[in-house]
Amino acid sequence: MPMTSREMLQRLRANGFVEINSNGSHRKLRNLETGRQVIVPVHAKDLKKGTEQQILKDAGLCD
């Protein structure tokens, strides 16, 4: 089941990411320990599967 943007932001924050910037409908988060940075689109719809997987991969939260 696809994640919403809100669920993705919660998961990232639970794993040490903090919001460093907001531009329109996108949020930029960075993990200060690992230095990894991700951008999450915040739209009314669920995230597409590929977008969700890429964000998690960039964050280092999946293989």
C-alpha positions in Angstrom: 0.0 0.0 0.0 1.5 3.4 -1.0 2.6 5.9 1.6 1.2 9.4 1.9 3.6 12.3 2.1 2.7 12.7 5.7 3.6 9.1 6.5 6.9 9.4 4.7 7.8 12.6 6.7 6.9 10.8 9.9 9.1 7.8 9.1 12.0 10.1 8.1 11.8 12.2 11.3 11.6 9.0 13.3 15.0 8.0 11.7 16.8 11.2 12.6 15.9 13.5 9.6 15.0 17.2 10.3 13.4 19.6 7.9 15.9 22.1 6.6 13.9 23.8 3.9 10.5 24.1 2.4 9.8 25.3 -1.1 6.2 25.2 -2.4 4.9 21.7 -2.2 8.3 20.0 -1.4 10.1 19.5 1.9 13.9 19.1 2.1 15.1 16.9 5.0 18.6 16.1 6.2 20.0 13.6 8.6 22.7 15.5 10.5 24.5 12.3 11.6 24.8 10.7 8.2 24.6 13.8 6.0 22.0 12.2 3.7 19.5 14.6 2.2 16.1 13.8 0.7 13.3 15.9 -0.9 9.7 14.8 -0.3 6.8 16.1 -2.5 3.9 17.1 -0.4 0.8 16.6 -2.5 -2.8 15.5 -1.7 -2.2 12.1 -3.3 -0.3 9.0 -2.2 3.4 8.9 -3.3 4.0 6.8 -6.5 5.7 3.5 -5.8 9.0 4.5 -7.6 9.1 7.9 -5.8 8.6 6.2 -2.4 11.3 3.7 -3.0 13.8 6.3 -4.3 13.2 8.5 -1.2 13.8 5.5 1.1 16.9 4.4 -0.8 18.3 7.9 -0.8 17.6 8.1 3.0 19.4 4.8 3.5 16.3 3.1 4.9 16.0 0.2 2.4 18.2 -1.8 0.1 
